[in-house]
């Protein structure tokens, strides 16, 4: 396992222990960076208009299209570290 992957896995564990719950915008950023780092570019169809949460998550992930998985993992790590303070 690469050092980046190990730090990404640690950040994932740390994200569950944050001192305060992030706001919705930050939660979407966490979700999208995690998905881009784990899976890559967005997959599947965009959820329908009545699925507000699913649609917001999809759109946040889609906004990262083209970002490499390694870059997304590093951004995820940096974001979680900034929220731990």
N, CA, C and O atoms as a printed pandas DataFrame, in Angstrom:
     atom_number atom_name residue_name chain_id  residue_number  x_coord  y_coord  z_coord
0              1         N          UNK        A               1    0.842   -1.177    0.000
1              2        CA          UNK        A               1    0.000    0.000    0.000
2              3         C          UNK        A               1    0.889    1.243    0.000
3              4         O          UNK        A               1    1.877    1.322    0.730
4              5         N          UNK        A               2    0.515    2.201   -0.832
5              6        CA          UNK        A               2    1.305    3.425   -0.927
6              7         C          UNK        A               2    1.109    4.293    0.314
7              8         O          UNK        A               2    0.138    4.140    1.055
8              9         N          UNK        A               3    2.042    5.194    0.516
9             10        CA          UNK        A               3    1.951    6.129    1.639
10            11         C          UNK        A               3    0.702    6.997    1.505
11            12         O          UNK        A               3    0.020    7.271    2.493
12            13         N          UNK        A               4    0.408    7.428    0.276
13            14        CA          UNK        A               4   -0.779    8.250    0.037
14            15         C          UNK        A               4   -2.042    7.489    0.419
15            16         O          UNK        A               4   -2.928    8.037    1.075
16            17         N          UNK        A               5   -2.124    6.231    0.009
17            18        CA          UNK        A               5   -3.297    5.418    0.330
18            19         C          UNK        A               5   -3.426    5.228    1.842
19            20         O          UNK        A               5   -4.533    5.269    2.378
20            21         N          UNK        A               6   -2.321    5.026    2.517
21            22        CA          UNK        A               6   -2.349    4.854    3.975
22            23         C          UNK        A               6   -2.831    6.137    4.654
23            24         O          UNK        A               6   -3.616    6.080    5.601
24            25         N          UNK        A               7   -2.366    7.290    4.177
25            26        CA          UNK        A               7   -2.802    8.566    4.754
26            27         C          UNK        A               7   -4.265    8.843    4.435
27            28         O          UNK        A               7   -4.983    9.424    5.250
28            29         N          UNK        A               8   -4.713    8.424    3.239
29            30        CA          UNK        A               8   -6.119    8.561    2.838
30            31         C          UNK        A               8   -7.003    7.709    3.755
31            32         O          UNK        A               8   -8.041    8.168    4.233
32            33         N          UNK        A               9   -6.583    6.480    3.990
33            34        CA          UNK        A               9   -7.336    5.587    4.887
34            35         C          UNK        A               9   -7.391    6.151    6.305
35            36         O          UNK        A               9   -8.420    6.053    6.974
36            37         N          UNK        A              10   -6.288    6.741    6.763
37            38        CA          UNK        A              10   -6.271    7.351    8.095
38            39         C          UNK        A              10   -7.196    8.561    8.153
39            40         O          UNK        A              10   -7.897    8.769    9.143
40            41         N          UNK        A              11   -7.194    9.359    7.085
41            42        CA          UNK        A              11   -8.084   10.527    7.035
42            43         C          UNK        A              11   -9.542   10.091    7.053
43            44         O          UNK        A              11  -10.385   10.751    7.660
44            45         N          UNK        A              12   -9.839    8.979    6.388
45            46        CA          UNK        A              12  -11.203    8.442    6.415
46            47         C          UNK        A              12  -11.602    8.091    7.837
47            48         O          UNK        A              12  -12.706    8.420    8.269
48            49         N          UNK        A              13  -10.720    7.431    8.565
49            50        CA          UNK        A              13  -10.996    7.090    9.965
50            51         C          UNK        A              13  -11.131    8.360   10.801
51            52         O          UNK        A              13  -12.017    8.459   11.649
52            53         N          UNK        A              14  -10.251    9.329   10.562
53            54        CA          UNK        A              14  -10.285   10.587   11.309
54            55         C          UNK        A              14  -11.570   11.368   11.043
55            56         O          UNK        A              14  -12.053   12.086   11.919
56            57         N          UNK        A              15  -12.126   11.232    9.837
57            58        CA          UNK        A              15  -13.329   11.992    9.477
58            59         C          UNK        A              15  -14.514   11.620   10.358
59            60         O          UNK        A              15  -15.440   12.415   10.520
60            61         N          UNK        A              16  -14.491   10.431   10.923
61            62        CA          UNK        A              16  -15.576    9.982   11.792
62            63         C          UNK        A              16  -15.409   10.493   13.219
63            64         O          UNK        A              16  -16.305   10.332   14.047
64            65         N          UNK        A              17  -14.253   11.115   13.510
65            66        CA          UNK        A              17  -13.946   11.578   14.866
66            67         C          UNK        A              17  -13.740   13.092   14.945
67            68         O          UNK        A              17  -13.090   13.582   15.869
68            69         N          UNK        A              18  -14.283   13.822   13.994
69            70        CA          UNK        A              18  -14.089   15.273   13.983
70            71         C          UNK        A              18  -14.735   15.903   15.218
71            72         O          UNK        A              18  -15.773   15.433   15.684
72            73         N          UNK        A              19  -14.127   16.962   15.745
73            74        CA          UNK        A              19  -14.657   17.588   16.964
74            75         C          UNK        A              19  -16.040   18.222   16.773
75            76         O          UNK        A              19  -16.812   18.307   17.728
76            77         N          UNK        A              20  -16.359   18.666   15.560
77            78        CA          UNK        A              20  -17.664   19.265   15.279
78            79         C          UNK        A              20  -18.146   18.786   13.917
79            80         O          UNK        A              20  -17.345   18.525   13.020
80            81         N          UNK        A              21  -19.465   18.674   13.772
81            82        CA          UNK        A              21  -20.021   18.244   12.488
82            83         C          UNK        A              21  -19.858   19.386   11.478
83            84         O          UNK        A              21  -20.279   20.512   11.743
84            85         N          UNK        A              22  -19.253   19.098   10.332
85            86        CA          UNK        A              22  -19.081   20.134    9.303
86            87         C          UNK        A              22  -20.434   20.580    8.738
87            88         O          UNK        A              22  -21.427   19.859    8.833
88            89         N          UNK        A              23  -20.452   21.779    8.150
89            90        CA          UNK        A              23  -21.683   22.255    7.517
90            91         C          UNK        A              23  -21.941   21.454    6.240
91            92         O          UNK        A              23  -21.078   20.702    5.788
92            93         N          UNK        A              24  -23.123   21.617    5.668
93            94        CA          UNK        A              24  -23.519   20.808    4.512
94            95         C          UNK        A              24  -22.592   20.994    3.318
95            96         O          UNK        A              24  -22.298   20.031    2.610
96            97         N          UNK        A              25  -22.130   22.216    3.086
97            98        CA          UNK        A              25  -21.221   22.478    1.978
98            99         C          UNK        A              25  -19.920   21.696    2.142
99           100         O          UNK        A              25  -19.405   21.117    1.185
100          101         N          UNK        A              26  -19.401   21.687    3.355
101          102        CA          UNK        A              26  -18.162   20.955    3.637
102          103         C          UNK        A              26  -18.398   19.451    3.548
103          104         O          UNK        A              26  -17.541   18.713    3.062
104          105         N          UNK        A              27  -19.560   18.996    4.018
105          106        CA          UNK        A              27  -19.879   17.572    3.914
106          107         C          UNK        A              27  -19.921   17.124    2.450
107          108         O          UNK        A              27  -19.455   16.034    2.119
108          109         N          UNK        A              28  -20.477   17.963    1.580
109          110        CA          UNK        A              28  -20.495   17.639    0.146
110          111         C          UNK        A              28  -19.080   17.593   -0.418
111          112         O          UNK        A              28  -18.766   16.748   -1.256
112          113         N          UNK        A              29  -18.238   18.494    0.040
113          114        CA          UNK        A              29  -16.842   18.509   -0.416
114          115         C          UNK        A              29  -16.123   17.244    0.045
115          116         O          UNK        A              29  -15.378   16.636   -0.724
116          117         N          UNK        A              30  -16.343   16.846    1.297
117          118        CA          UNK        A              30  -15.744   15.617    1.821
118          119         C          UNK        A              30  -16.203   14.424    0.985
119          120         O          UNK        A              30  -15.394   13.598    0.563
120          121         N          UNK        A              31  -17.513   14.347    0.752
121          122        CA          UNK        A              31  -18.081   13.236   -0.017
122          123         C          UNK        A              31  -17.483   13.185   -1.420
123          124         O          UNK        A              31  -17.033   12.131   -1.871
124          125         N          UNK        A              32  -17.480   14.323   -2.106
125          126        CA          UNK        A              32  -17.021   14.325   -3.495
126          127         C          UNK        A              32  -15.539   13.980   -3.610
127          128         O          UNK        A              32  -15.142   13.252   -4.519
128          129         N          UNK        A              33  -14.724   14.494   -2.700
129          130        CA          UNK        A              33  -13.295   14.158   -2.737
130          131         C          UNK        A              33  -13.068   12.686   -2.420
131          132         O          UNK        A              33  -12.201   12.047   -3.015
132          133         N          UNK        A              34  -13.846   12.146   -1.482
133          134        CA          UNK        A              34  -13.731   10.723   -1.167
134          135         C          UNK        A              34  -14.087    9.880   -2.385
135          136         O          UNK        A              34  -13.356    8.954   -2.736
136          137         N          UNK        A              35  -15.207   10.198   -3.033
137          138        CA          UNK        A              35  -15.634    9.416   -4.198
138          139         C          UNK        A              35  -14.640    9.538   -5.348
139          140         O          UNK        A              35  -14.319    8.543   -5.998
140          141         N          UNK        A              36  -14.154   10.746   -5.603
141          142        CA          UNK        A              36  -13.187   10.940   -6.697
142          143         C          UNK        A              36  -11.889   10.199   -6.388
143          144         O          UNK        A              36  -11.280    9.611   -7.282
144          145         N          UNK        A              37  -11.470   10.226   -5.130
145          146        CA          UNK        A              37  -10.243    9.533   -4.743
146          147         C          UNK        A              37  -10.390    8.023   -4.746
147          148         O          UNK        A              37   -9.424    7.308   -5.011
148          149         N          UNK        A              38  -11.577    7.533   -4.455
149          150        CA          UNK        A              38  -11.817    6.088   -4.372
150          151         C          UNK        A              38  -12.192    5.461   -5.705
151          152         O          UNK        A              38  -11.719    4.377   -6.046
152          153         N          UNK        A              39  -13.046    6.148   -6.456
153          154        CA          UNK        A              39  -13.636    5.560   -7.663
154          155         C          UNK        A              39  -13.115    6.210   -8.939
155          156         O          UNK        A              39  -12.947    5.543   -9.960
156          157         N          UNK        A              40  -12.862    7.508   -8.876
157          158        CA          UNK        A              40  -12.499    8.250  -10.090
158          159         C          UNK        A              40  -13.676    9.108  -10.507
159          160         O          UNK        A              40  -14.504    9.487   -9.679
160          161         N          UNK        A              41  -13.750    9.417  -11.802
161          162        CA          UNK        A              41  -14.812   10.288  -12.299
162          163         C          UNK        A              41  -16.195    9.714  -12.010
163          164         O          UNK        A              41  -16.386    8.502  -11.911
164          165         N          UNK        A              42  -17.156   10.639  -11.877
165          166        CA          UNK        A              42  -18.535   10.282  -11.549
166          167         C          UNK        A              42  -19.078    9.233  -12.527
167          168         O          UNK        A              42  -18.759    9.236  -13.715
168          169         N          UNK        A              43  -19.906    8.340  -11.985
169          170        CA          UNK        A              43  -20.489    7.264  -12.784
170          171         C          UNK        A              43  -21.994    7.246  -12.582
171          172         O          UNK        A              43  -22.500    7.739  -11.574
172          173         N          UNK        A              44  -22.700    6.680  -13.539
173          174        CA          UNK        A              44  -24.139    6.539  -13.413
174          175         C          UNK        A              44  -24.888    7.781  -13.857
175          176         O          UNK        A              44  -24.296    8.774  -14.279
176          177         N          UNK        A              45  -26.197    7.697  -13.750
177          178        CA          UNK        A              45  -27.067    8.791  -14.161
178          179         C          UNK        A              45  -27.291    9.762  -13.014
179          180         O          UNK        A              45  -27.251    9.388  -11.842
180          181         N          UNK        A              46  -27.523   11.001  -13.373
181          182        CA          UNK        A              46  -27.819   12.032  -12.370
182          183         C          UNK        A              46  -29.202   11.738  -11.768
183          184         O          UNK        A              46  -30.155   11.497  -12.508
184          185         N          UNK        A              47  -29.317   11.757  -10.446
185          186        CA          UNK        A              47  -30.607   11.500   -9.806
186          187         C          UNK        A              47  -31.667   12.519  -10.237
187          188         O          UNK        A              47  -31.348   13.626  -10.672
188          189         N          UNK        A              48  -32.921   12.121  -10.105
189          190        CA          UNK        A              48  -34.036   12.978  -10.500
190          191         C          UNK        A              48  -34.168   14.212   -9.626
191          192         O          UNK        A              48  -33.520   14.336   -8.587
192          193         N          UNK        A              49  -35.030   15.127  -10.077
193          194        CA          UNK        A              49  -35.198   16.416   -9.406
194          195         C          UNK        A              49  -35.692   16.293   -7.974
195          196         O          UNK        A              49  -35.388   17.157   -7.152
196          197         N          UNK        A              50  -36.429   15.270   -7.654
197          198        CA          UNK        A              50  -36.995   15.150   -6.315
198          199         C          UNK        A              50  -36.007   14.528   -5.321
199          200         O          UNK        A              50  -36.246   14.552   -4.114
200          201         N          UNK        A              51  -34.921   13.983   -5.815
201          202        CA          UNK        A              51  -33.886   13.422   -4.940
202          203         C          UNK        A              51  -32.844   14.513   -4.686
203          204         O          UNK        A              51  -31.767   14.515   -5.281
204          205         N          UNK        A              52  -33.188   15.433   -3.793
205          206        CA          UNK        A              52  -32.344   16.607   -3.567
206          207         C          UNK        A              52  -30.948   16.241   -3.063
207          208         O          UNK        A              52  -29.948   16.780   -3.538
208          209         N          UNK        A              53  -30.890   15.333   -2.111
209          210        CA          UNK        A              53  -29.602   14.955   -1.528
210          211         C          UNK        A              53  -28.756   14.202   -2.561
211          212         O          UNK        A              53  -27.582   14.516   -2.757
212          213         N          UNK        A              54  -29.353   13.221   -3.210
213          214        CA          UNK        A              54  -28.635   12.446   -4.222
214          215         C          UNK        A              54  -28.120   13.322   -5.350
215          216         O          UNK        A              54  -27.005   13.141   -5.839
216          217         N          UNK        A              55  -28.945   14.266   -5.752
217          218        CA          UNK        A              55  -28.566   15.172   -6.832
218          219         C          UNK        A              55  -27.412   16.086   -6.402
219          220         O          UNK        A              55  -26.488   16.324   -7.179
220          221         N          UNK        A              56  -27.466   16.592   -5.174
221          222        CA          UNK        A              56  -26.384   17.453   -4.673
222          223         C          UNK        A              56  -25.078   16.670   -4.594
223          224         O          UNK        A              56  -24.021   17.185   -4.958
224          225         N          UNK        A              57  -25.146   15.433   -4.122
225          226        CA          UNK        A              57  -23.939   14.600   -4.042
226          227         C          UNK        A              57  -23.376   14.330   -5.431
227          228         O          UNK        A              57  -22.171   14.442   -5.655
228          229         N          UNK        A              58  -24.259   13.974   -6.363
229          230        CA          UNK        A              58  -23.833   13.689   -7.735
230          231         C          UNK        A              58  -23.156   14.919   -8.345
231          232         O          UNK        A              58  -22.081   14.816   -8.936
232          233         N          UNK        A              59  -23.800   16.085   -8.195
233          234        CA          UNK        A              59  -23.263   17.318   -8.778
234          235         C          UNK        A              59  -21.908   17.686   -8.164
235          236         O          UNK        A              59  -21.005   18.136   -8.869
236          237         N          UNK        A              60  -21.771   17.492   -6.847
237          238        CA          UNK        A              60  -20.496   17.786   -6.183
238          239         C          UNK        A              60  -19.396   16.876   -6.717
239          240         O          UNK        A              60  -18.279   17.325   -6.976
240          241         N          UNK        A              61  -19.718   15.598   -6.880
241          242        CA          UNK        A              61  -18.743   14.641   -7.409
242          243         C          UNK        A              61  -18.426   14.974   -8.862
243          244         O          UNK        A              61  -17.262   14.965   -9.263
244          245         N          UNK        A              62  -19.456   15.267   -9.650
245          246        CA          UNK        A              62  -19.260   15.572  -11.074
246          247         C          UNK        A              62  -18.382   16.815  -11.257
247          248         O          UNK        A              62  -17.685   16.937  -12.265
248          249         N          UNK        A              63  -18.413   17.731  -10.293
249          250        CA          UNK        A              63  -17.615   18.951  -10.417
250          251         C          UNK        A              63  -16.112   18.661  -10.356
251          252         O          UNK        A              63  -15.298   19.510  -10.718
252          253         N          UNK        A              64  -15.753   17.469   -9.902
253          254        CA          UNK        A              64  -14.337   17.087   -9.809
254          255         C          UNK        A              64  -13.864   16.261  -11.006
255          256         O          UNK        A              64  -12.739   15.761  -11.017
256          257         N          UNK        A              65  -14.727   16.121  -12.008
257          258        CA          UNK        A              65  -14.380   15.304  -13.176
258          259         C          UNK        A              65  -13.041   15.754  -13.752
259          260         O          UNK        A              65  -12.805   16.942  -13.969
260          261         N          UNK        A              66  -12.177   14.780  -13.993
261          262        CA          UNK        A              66  -10.860   15.062  -14.560
262          263         C          UNK        A              66   -9.759   15.169  -13.507
263          264         O          UNK        A              66   -8.578   15.067  -13.838
264          265         N          UNK        A              67  -10.135   15.373  -12.241
265          266        CA          UNK        A              67   -9.139   15.438  -11.163
266          267         C          UNK        A              67   -8.621   14.015  -10.939
267          268         O          UNK        A              67   -9.413   13.077  -10.849
268          269         N          UNK        A              68   -7.316   13.853  -10.850
269          270        CA          UNK        A              68   -6.763   12.512  -10.659
270          271         C          UNK        A              68   -7.155   11.979   -9.282
271          272         O          UNK        A              68   -7.439   12.742   -8.359
272          273         N          UNK        A              69   -7.163   10.669   -9.172
273          274        CA          UNK        A              69   -7.495   10.055   -7.887
274          275         C          UNK        A              69   -6.480   10.453   -6.823
275          276         O          UNK        A              69   -6.856   10.712   -5.679
276          277         N          UNK        A              70   -5.208   10.506   -7.182
277          278        CA          UNK        A              70   -4.182   10.889   -6.212
278          279         C          UNK        A              70   -4.373   12.334   -5.745
279          280         O          UNK        A              70   -4.219   12.628   -4.559
280          281         N          UNK        A              71   -4.708   13.236   -6.676
281          282        CA          UNK        A              71   -4.930   14.641   -6.302
282          283         C          UNK        A              71   -6.151   14.756   -5.393
283          284         O          UNK        A              71   -6.150   15.537   -4.441
284          285         N          UNK        A              72   -7.190   13.981   -5.688
285          286        CA          UNK        A              72   -8.396   13.998   -4.857
286          287         C          UNK        A              72   -8.107   13.436   -3.469
287          288         O          UNK        A              72   -8.597   13.959   -2.469
288          289         N          UNK        A              73   -7.315   12.375   -3.409
289          290        CA          UNK        A              73   -6.951   11.799   -2.107
290          291         C          UNK        A              73   -6.186   12.815   -1.267
291          292         O          UNK        A              73   -6.453   12.961   -0.074
292          293         N          UNK        A              74   -5.235   13.520   -1.882
293          294        CA          UNK        A              74   -4.450   14.516   -1.145
294          295         C          UNK        A              74   -5.346   15.661   -0.675
295          296         O          UNK        A              74   -5.205   16.135    0.452
296          297         N          UNK        A              75   -6.265   16.107   -1.533
297          298        CA          UNK        A              75   -7.187   17.182   -1.140
298          299         C          UNK        A              75   -8.091   16.730    0.002
299          300         O          UNK        A              75   -8.397   17.514    0.900
300          301         N          UNK        A              76   -8.515   15.477   -0.029
301          302        CA          UNK        A              76   -9.335   14.908    1.048
302          303         C          UNK        A              76   -8.556   14.904    2.364
303          304         O          UNK        A              76   -9.070   15.315    3.404
304          305         N          UNK        A              77   -7.316   14.436    2.301
305          306        CA          UNK        A              77   -6.451   14.402    3.488
306          307         C          UNK        A              77   -6.289   15.813    4.050
307          308         O          UNK        A              77   -6.431   16.020    5.255
308          309         N          UNK        A              78   -5.994   16.781    3.184
309          310        CA          UNK        A              78   -5.784   18.164    3.615
310          311         C          UNK        A              78   -7.051   18.742    4.250
311          312         O          UNK        A              78   -6.977   19.444    5.259
312          313         N          UNK        A              79   -8.212   18.445    3.659
313          314        CA          UNK        A              79   -9.470   18.957    4.195
314          315         C          UNK        A              79   -9.764   18.378    5.575
315          316         O          UNK        A              79  -10.132   19.111    6.493
316          317         N          UNK        A              80   -9.606   17.084    5.720
317          318        CA          UNK        A              80   -9.865   16.449    7.016
318          319         C          UNK        A              80   -8.893   16.976    8.076
319          320         O          UNK        A              80   -9.287   17.219    9.217
320          321         N          UNK        A              81   -7.640   17.151    7.702
321          322        CA          UNK        A              81   -6.651   17.704    8.652
322          323         C          UNK        A              81   -7.067   19.108    9.097
323          324         O          UNK        A              81   -6.934   19.449   10.272
324          325         N          UNK        A              82   -7.563   19.911    8.178
325          326        CA          UNK        A              82   -7.961   21.280    8.529
326          327         C          UNK        A              82   -9.180   21.291    9.447
327          328         O          UNK        A              82   -9.355   22.226   10.229
328          329         N          UNK        A              83  -10.018   20.271    9.360
329          330        CA          UNK        A              83  -11.223   20.196   10.182
330          331         C          UNK        A              83  -10.940   19.623   11.575
331          332         O          UNK        A              83  -11.771   19.748   12.474
332          333         N          UNK        A              84   -9.796   19.010   11.753
333          334        CA          UNK        A              84   -9.449   18.406   13.047
334          335         C          UNK        A              84   -9.039   19.468   14.068
335          336         O          UNK        A              84   -8.984   19.181   15.263
336          337         N          UNK        A              85   -8.756   20.666   13.623
337          338        CA          UNK        A              85   -8.243   21.706   14.517
338          339         C          UNK        A              85   -9.350   22.443   15.219
339          340         O          UNK        A              85   -9.085   23.350   16.008
